[in-house]
Amino acid sequence: MIDHSPASTLRVRRGTAADAAVLARHRADMFRDIGRLDAATYAPLLLASTEYFARAIPTGEYVAWIATTGDATETPVAGAGVQVRTLLPRPNETGTAVLPGPEGIVLNVYTDPTWRRLGVAELLMGHVLEWSRARGLGRLVLHASHDGRPLYEKLGFVATNEMRYTGIL
Ligand SMILES: CC(C)(COP(=O)(O)OP(=O)(O)OC[C@H]1O[C@@H](n2cnc3c(N)ncnc32)[C@H](O)[C@@H]1OP(=O)(O)O)[C@@H](O)C(=O)NCCC(=O)NCCS
């Protein structure tokens, strides 16, 4: 039987290349749960994502956090990550200074269904924000799902003017 303990009993740790399969599972489940992944594409996405995380975590391009149960099993129940990418020199929001540092894109925010609405994603996002400040990121961006939007708004994220062109592939 699953122990639905409050998020305060969970542990949060940094993900390593050894966690690539767990992180890939979070990513595939996230797209599945938000209705963006058909069944036949689940396995190829899992494979490609596992390869990506195994490659990108050691270089520091991708930084991952995993929430696990606080017991001896240390079962992963949720995750979140940041991909660090070059930010072209640009003004800050008020136009009064040039933004320093790289940009972080928040990715793979996922909580296993039985652990939702217990504050786990918020706990993980706290780690993401703290690390991003310490790392000196110029800004954080993300694409919010329907369920994710209220979480990010609660944390201070605001909608932007981003557009998307899907006609290339
Ligand atoms: C979105 C998701 C990550 C939230 O994870 P979670 O661990 O349940 O989130 P938390 O419990 O930390 O929620 C913190 C706050 O965010 C808001 N929130 C979270 N999920 C919400 C939902 N489904 N509807 C409305 N508000 C929500 C609430 O304000 C919540 O605080 P409250 O429960 O005290 O009201 C989870 O539902 C999920 O994995 N969904 C499928 C994948 C997905 O959409 N990922 C986000 C991609 S951008």
The ligand as an SDF file (V2000), in Angstrom:
LIG
                    3D

 48 50  0  0  0  0  0  0  0  0999 V2000
    1.5980   20.0580  -12.3330 C   0  0  0  0  0  0  0  0  0  0  0  0
    2.1540   19.0890  -11.2960 C   0  0  0  0  0  0  0  0  0  0  0  0
    3.6550   18.9740  -11.5280 C   0  0  0  0  0  0  0  0  0  0  0  0
    1.8860   19.6530   -9.9080 C   0  0  0  0  0  0  0  0  0  0  0  0
    2.5390   18.8070   -8.9680 O   0  0  0  0  0  0  0  0  0  0  0  0
    2.0750   18.7300   -7.4420 P   0  0  0  0  0  0  0  0  0  0  0  0
    3.1620   18.0580   -6.7090 O   0  0  0  0  0  0  0  0  0  0  0  0
    0.7370   18.1430   -7.3630 O   0  0  0  0  0  0  0  0  0  0  0  0
    1.9890   20.2600   -7.0830 O   0  0  0  0  0  0  0  0  0  0  0  0
    1.9510   20.8750   -5.6110 P   0  0  0  0  0  0  0  0  0  0  0  0
    1.1850   19.9910   -4.7050 O   0  0  0  0  0  0  0  0  0  0  0  0
    3.3270   21.2480   -5.1950 O   0  0  0  0  0  0  0  0  0  0  0  0
    1.1090   22.1840   -5.8760 O   0  0  0  0  0  0  0  0  0  0  0  0
    1.5110   23.4230   -5.3300 C   0  0  0  0  0  0  0  0  0  0  0  0
    0.4550   24.4540   -5.7000 C   0  0  0  0  0  0  0  0  0  0  0  0
    0.3570   24.5600   -7.1370 O   0  0  0  0  0  0  0  0  0  0  0  0
   -1.0280   24.7050   -7.5000 C   0  0  0  0  0  0  0  0  0  0  0  0
   -1.4830   23.4930   -8.2220 N   0  0  0  0  0  0  0  0  0  0  0  0
   -0.8080   22.3300   -8.3730 C   0  0  0  0  0  0  0  0  0  0  0  0
   -1.5380   21.4690   -9.1270 N   0  0  0  0  0  0  0  0  0  0  0  0
   -2.6840   22.1030   -9.4340 C   0  0  0  0  0  0  0  0  0  0  0  0
   -3.8400   21.7420  -10.1540 C   0  0  0  0  0  0  0  0  0  0  0  0
   -3.9580   20.5250  -10.7340 N   0  0  0  0  0  0  0  0  0  0  0  0
   -4.8510   22.6290  -10.2660 N   0  0  0  0  0  0  0  0  0  0  0  0
   -4.7570   23.8450   -9.6970 C   0  0  0  0  0  0  0  0  0  0  0  0
   -3.6910   24.2610   -8.9630 N   0  0  0  0  0  0  0  0  0  0  0  0
   -2.6630   23.4020   -8.8580 C   0  0  0  0  0  0  0  0  0  0  0  0
   -1.7700   24.8860   -6.1880 C   0  0  0  0  0  0  0  0  0  0  0  0
   -1.7510   26.2540   -5.8600 O   0  0  0  0  0  0  0  0  0  0  0  0
   -0.9240   24.0890   -5.2370 C   0  0  0  0  0  0  0  0  0  0  0  0
   -1.0630   24.4760   -3.9030 O   0  0  0  0  0  0  0  0  0  0  0  0
   -2.3170   23.9010   -3.0520 P   0  0  0  0  0  0  0  0  0  0  0  0
   -2.4060   22.4130   -3.3010 O   0  0  0  0  0  0  0  0  0  0  0  0
   -1.9560   24.2640   -1.6560 O   0  0  0  0  0  0  0  0  0  0  0  0
   -3.5230   24.6170   -3.5850 O   0  0  0  0  0  0  0  0  0  0  0  0
    1.4810   17.6910  -11.3900 C   0  0  0  0  0  0  0  0  0  0  0  0
    0.0730   17.8560  -11.3960 O   0  0  0  0  0  0  0  0  0  0  0  0
    1.8740   16.9320  -12.6320 C   0  0  0  0  0  0  0  0  0  0  0  0
    2.8850   16.2430  -12.6190 O   0  0  0  0  0  0  0  0  0  0  0  0
    1.0430   17.0270  -13.7030 N   0  0  0  0  0  0  0  0  0  0  0  0
    1.3100   16.3270  -14.9480 C   0  0  0  0  0  0  0  0  0  0  0  0
    2.5570   16.8720  -15.6460 C   0  0  0  0  0  0  0  0  0  0  0  0
    2.5710   18.3640  -15.7230 C   0  0  0  0  0  0  0  0  0  0  0  0
    1.6010   19.0230  -16.1020 O   0  0  0  0  0  0  0  0  0  0  0  0
    3.7420   18.9320  -15.4020 N   0  0  0  0  0  0  0  0  0  0  0  0
    3.9850   20.3540  -15.4670 C   0  0  0  0  0  0  0  0  0  0  0  0
    4.5820   20.6500  -16.7830 C   0  0  0  0  0  0  0  0  0  0  0  0
    4.7770   22.4030  -17.0030 S   0  0  0  0  0  0  0  0  0  0  0  0
  1  2  1  0
  2  3  1  0
  2  4  1  0
  2 36  1  0
  4  5  1  0
  5  6  1  0
  6  7  2  0
  6  8  1  0
  6  9  1  0
  9 10  1  0
 10 11  2  0
 10 12  1  0
 10 13  1  0
 13 14  1  0
 14 15  1  0
 15 16  1  0
 15 30  1  0
 16 17  1  0
 17 18  1  0
 17 28  1  0
 18 19  1  0
 18 27  1  0
 19 20  2  0
 20 21  1  0
 21 22  1  0
 21 27  2  0
 22 23  1  0
 22 24  2  0
 24 25  1  0
 25 26  2  0
 26 27  1  0
 28 29  1  0
 28 30  1  0
 30 31  1  0
 31 32  1  0
 32 33  2  0
 32 34  1  0
 32 35  1  0
 36 37  1  0
 36 38  1  0
 38 39  2  0
 38 40  1  0
 40 41  1  0
 41 42  1  0
 42 43  1  0
 43 44  2  0
 43 45  1  0
 45 46  1  0
 46 47  1  0
 47 48  1  0
M  END
$$$$
